[in-house]
Amino acid sequence: MVSMKLAAKRSGTKLAAKKASAKKAAGENQSVADSADVSTPQWLFEACSRLAVEACGQPFEVDACAAEWNAKVPTYWTAEQDCLKQDWTQYKSIYCNPPFTKDFLAKVVQKAVEAKQSTTTVLIVPHWFQESWYELCEQQGRIHRIDSHVPFKRKGGKTTTLNIESKTTTIVVVVFGSSVEPGAGMKIRQDARVLKPEEQALRDQLEAVVDSWWDSSVEAAKALWQINTDKLYESTHATFQAYVEDRFEKTRQWAYDLVRWYEINILAETADNPLAVSAARLLKSYRKDKKTLQKIVKEASKLAAKDGKDSPTAEHVAEAKAKVTGQAPAEKPKLVPLKTITTAVRHLTALADWLDPETMAAEERKNLKPEVEELEKLVAILKQKMRPYWSEQGF
C-alpha cells in the first residue's frame, strides 16, 4: 500500500501543483528568483557558502546567475553571458540562485550534475517535487530544507518573501559535488534571535503562567498572546507553531484559539466573565471593528439573560450577530461521518496503487487521460475546500 503523500501525487495532483506553485511564487509573470531582479538575503548566502566550504574546502568562486547590483561573488555571469554556455568545470565551487522557470531549472540542474566530479555547485531551487529535474536533485545532490521565511529583495526596493509554510513556494538548497552524498541534509535557518536578559526573564514568567492555563485560562491566554506578539519564541524556534508544539506539547489550533479568545474578550470587555471559545470564534472577523463586536456581545448578553444564562453561548452570539449586522446566520454544516471520509481515502489509495506505471501498460495509461484530468480537477477542489483547516489563524 502506498503512502497518502505518494497516493495524492500519483492520483492527479501534478497540474494543480504546478499552477499553485506558479501562482504562489510571485503573483506575476516574472520569476521569483530572476537573477537580475532579486537579491538573496545575506544569511542564506552565507549558509550556502558554509556548505560549499564543507564540501570542497573552497569558498564560492563565481555567482552563476547574477547582475552587477546583486552579485554575491566578485566573479559572476549575467543573463547575457548565460551560465549554461560557460564551462563550470574551471571552478571548484559555484553559487547559483537561478530563475524559477521550469525549463531553465532543468538545464541548470543538469549542468551541475555533469560538472559534479570537478565542481561543487550550490543551488537554491523551488521544492517542485513533481518535476523530473527535482527528482534528479534527490538522486544526485544533497537537499537541505530551509526552516525560516526567506525575503528576497527586488531591485525596485520591494520584497518577495518565500518559504512561508503553505502560503508561498517552498525553497531548498541543493549541493552537488564529488564528495557530496545524495540524500537529505541538515535544516538551514536564520540565526536565532538572542533575547536580552529581561526578555528571557519575561518569557520564563509568561511560560509559567501558560503552564497553568487550566486553572487560569484568561491569564494564560494573555501570556501566550504576549509571547506570540513580542516573538519571544524566536530564540529557540523558527515559528510560533513549532514553539507551542515543543514547549507545551499542544497543537497550533489550541494556541491560536487561546490567543484569539483573549483578544476578543479584551475587545468585548468580557475578561471578567469571558465568553466561551465557541462563542468567541463567531466574532473573530470583528477584531478590527470593536464597535460592532461590542454591539453583538451586548445583544447576545440580553438573549442569554432571558434564557437564565450568566454568559452568552455560541447560539446567542449567532442570533445577536444576525440581528446587529442584518445578515442571516449561516446554516449549520452537515456532519460528514468519519467512516465516509475514511472510505474515500481508502478508495483513493487503492486507485493510486492501481495507477502505478510499473504495473499498468502504456496503452492503458493513454486511454485514461480524460479520467486523470477529471481527477486533477477534483484534487484541486478538495485542496481548496480543505485549506481553512490549516489556517494559521486558528478557530
N, C-alpha and C positions, 0 to 999 in steps of 0.2 A: 504494500500500500504506500503510495507516495505521500509526502508531507503536504499540509494545507498550502504552504507557500508555493511548492512546486506544482500542485494541482491548479492553483489560481493562475500560475504562469502559463501552464500548458492549455488551459481552457479558454484562451482567447483574450488575454489582457494586453497583448503586445501593442496593438494600435492605440488602445486607450492610454496606455502608459506613455507612449511616445507623445501623444497630444498633450497629456497632462504635464510631462516634463518640459515640453516646449513652452507651454503657457506659463508654468511656474518659473521657468528660467529667467525671463526678463520682462514679459508683458509687452514686448515689441519685437520687430523683425531682426534687430541686431543681436548678435551673440553676446551672452553674458560675459564671457572671458575673451572678448575681442582684444587681441594683443595691442592694438593701437588705442583702445578706448578705456581700459580699466587697469588699475594697479593692484597687485597682490598685497595684502597687508603684511607689514614687515615681520610680525611674529610668525606668520605661516611660512614666509620665505626662509626665515632663519631655521625653522623646524625642518624644512626640506633640505637646507644646506647641511644640517647635522646628519641627516640620513645619508647624504652623498659622501660626506667625510667618513662616516661609519662603514660605508660600502667599499670605498676605493681609496680613502685617505687623502682625497683631493677636493678642495672647495670648488664651487662651480666656476668653469672657465668661460662659459658662454650662456646667454639667455636666448633661447631659440625662437621665441615669439614675442617681440617687444617693439617699442618705439623709443625715441630719444627721451621723452618725458617720464616714461615708466620703467625703463630698463633696470633690472636688479643687478646686472653684471656689466662691467665696462665694455666687454665684447658682446655684441648682440646682433641678431638678424631681424630685419624689418620684414614687413609683408612683401615689399618689393624684392628683397633678397631671397625670400621664400626658403624657409628652413628645410623643406623637402628636397631642394636642389643642392643642399650643402652636404659635405662629407662629415658625418658625425664622428667617424672613427678617428679623426685627427685630434679629438679632445678626450680627456679622461673622464670629465663629468659635465653634464648638460642639464640646465634647468629649463623647463618648458611648461608654460601655462597657455595652452592653445585655445583658439576659438572653439566654442562649444557647438560645432556643426558636425553632423554625423559623418559625412564623407571625409572631412579633414581629420577628425579624431581617429578614424580608421587608419588613415595613411600615417599619421604621427606615431601611433602605437606600433604599426608595422615597422616603421623606421627605427624605433627604439629597440625592438626585438632583434632586428637584423644587425644592429650595432652593439648589442649587449656583451659580446665577448671582449671588446676592447674599450667600451664606453659605458659609464654608469649614467643613466638618464632618470631624472625625477620629474614625473608628470603630475599635474593637477587636472583631474577629469571628473565629469559628472558620473554618478552611480546609475548609469543606464544599463542595468544588468541584462536586459533583453537583447542587447546588441552583440553581434559576433566579435567586435573589437574588444568589448569588455570581457568577454569570455577568454580572449587571448591574454588580457591583463591578468586574469586569475590563473591562467596556466603558466605564464612566463614571468610574471612580476610579483612583487610583494605589495599587498594593498594595506594601507594604513588609513583607518577611519579618522575623521575629524570630529572631535567631541566639543565643538564650540561653533557659535554663529560666525560666519566669515563675511565681513563687509568689504566689498570691492569698491574702491573709489574710482569714479569716472572722470574723464578728462575735463568735463564741464563743471565739476565740483560736486555733483550728486553722488549718492552711494547706493549700490545694489547689494543687499545682504542675502547670502545663500546659507544653506545648512540649518534652516530654522525648522527642524523636525519635519512635520507633514505639510508645511506650508510652502516650502520652496524646494528647488533642486538640491539634492544631497550630493556633496562632492567628496572625493577621496584623493589621497596621494599614492601614486604607484611608482615603485622603484624597480628599474631593470638594470641588471649588471651580471658579470660573470660570477661574482661571489654572493649574489643575492639569491636566497632560497625562496621560491614561489610560495604563496600562501597568505595567510592573514598576519599582519604586523601589529604594531602597538597602536594605541589611540593617541591622536595628536590633539592638544587643546591649548588655548591661550593660557599664558601664565596665570595661575590662580591669584585672586585678589588677596592682598595681605591686610588683615584687619588691624587697626590701631588697638592698643591695649583696652581703651574704653569701649571700643566697638565689640571686641571679643567678650568683655565682661557683660555687655548688654545682651549679646547673643546667648551667652550661658544662662543669664537670668530669664530671658524670654523662653528658652527651651525648657527650663524647669517649669514654667507656667504651662506650656503646651503639654508637657508630660502628664499634667494633672487635669487634662481637658474634660474628663468625665465628671469631675467634681465641680469644676468652674468653667463652664463652656464659653461664656462671654469673654472672660479674661484670656482664656486660651486662644479664642478666635482672634482677639485683638493682638496677642503676642505673635501669632502666626502671620497675621496681616502685616505687622511691622517687619518681621524677618523678610517677608517677600518684597514689601515696598522698598526697604532700605538695601535689599540684595545682600543681606548679611550671610547668606548661604554660599556666596561665591568664593569664599576662602577654601572651601572643601569640595564643592560640587559645581558642575557646569550649568546645571538647570535646577529650578525650584522643585520640579518633579523628582529628579534623582535624589535631591536632598531629603525630601519628605519620605520617599520610599526607604532610603538608607537609615536616616536618623530616627524616624518614628515608626518605620515598618507599616506605613499607611499608603493608601493609593492617592493618586493625583486628584481623583474625584472627591475624596474625603477632604483633602487640603483646600481645594478651591471652594467646596461647599461651605467650609468653615469660614474662609476669608470673605466670600461674598455675603454670607449670612451676617457677619459682623458689620460690613459696610452698609447693608440695607437697614439693619436695626439702628445704626447710628443716624442714618439719614431720616428714618421714620421716627426717631426719638422714642424707641421702644426698648432700649437696652435694659431698663429696669424690669420690664416684663416682656422678654424677647418673643418675637414671632417664631413659629415652628419653621424648621428648614423647608418643609414642603410649601408653606405659605410664602416664605421669602423668595423661593425660586420663581414664583409668578411675578415678582417685582423687579427682577434683575435688569430688565430693559429700561427701567426708570431711574437708574442710578445717577444719571446726568440730568434728571428732571425731578428735583427734590420736591417741588411744589405739588406736582401731580401725584407723586408717590405718597406724600403725606395725606392728600385728599383721599386716596384709595384706602389707606390704613385707617383713617378716621371713620370712613363709611363702613369698613369691614368691622371695626370695633363696635359700632352701633348694632350691626347684624349679629355679632357674637353675643352682645348683652341681651338681645331679645331671646336668644337661644339659651341663655343662662351660662354662657361660657366666659371665662376670665380673659381669654386671648383669642383672636381670630384664627380660624382654621383655614386651610387652603380653599375650601368651598366658599367661605365668607369672603376671602380676598378675591376669588374669581368673580363672584357676584358683584362685589363693590367695584372691581376693575371695569366690568361691563357697564355699570351704571355711570361711573365717572367719565369714562372715555367714550361711551356710546357705542362700543364695539361688543358684539355678542361673544360670550366665552366660547373658546374652541371646543369642538366635540371631543369627548373623552376617547382617546385612541383605543382601537380594538386590541385585545390581548391576543398575541400570537403564541400559541402553545410552544414550549421549548422543544417538544417532540417533533413539531413541524419543521423547525429550524434545523434540528439535528438530522432529520431525514433528508432535507435538501442538501446539507453539507455532504452527507454520505453518498448521495447520488452524484454530486459534482465530483467528488473524489474518485468514484468508480469510473465516471466519464473520462477523467484525466488519465487514469490507468489505461483505459481502452484506446485513447488517442495517442498513446506513446508511439513515436515514429519508428522505434525499433521493432514494434510488433504489428504495425499497420503498413500495408502495401502502398506504394506511391500512387497508384491509380485510385485506390480507395480514398486516400487523403485529398486528391484532386477533386473528387466528387463532393467532398464535404465543405467546399469553400463557402457556399451560401449559409450553411449552418454555423460555421465558425464566425462569419460576420455577424450573425444574429447573437451569438454568444458574447462577442466583443461589446455589442450594444448593451446587452443585459448586464455584463460585469460593470460597465461604465455607470449604468443606472444604480446598481447596488452600491458601488463606491460612493456615489453622490448621496444616496439615502443614509448610508452608514456614517458619513463624515461627522455629523453632530455628536455622535457618541465618543468621538476622540477630541472634542473641543477642549482647549486648554482653559477655557473659562469656567469649567465645571457645570454644575446644575444640569 
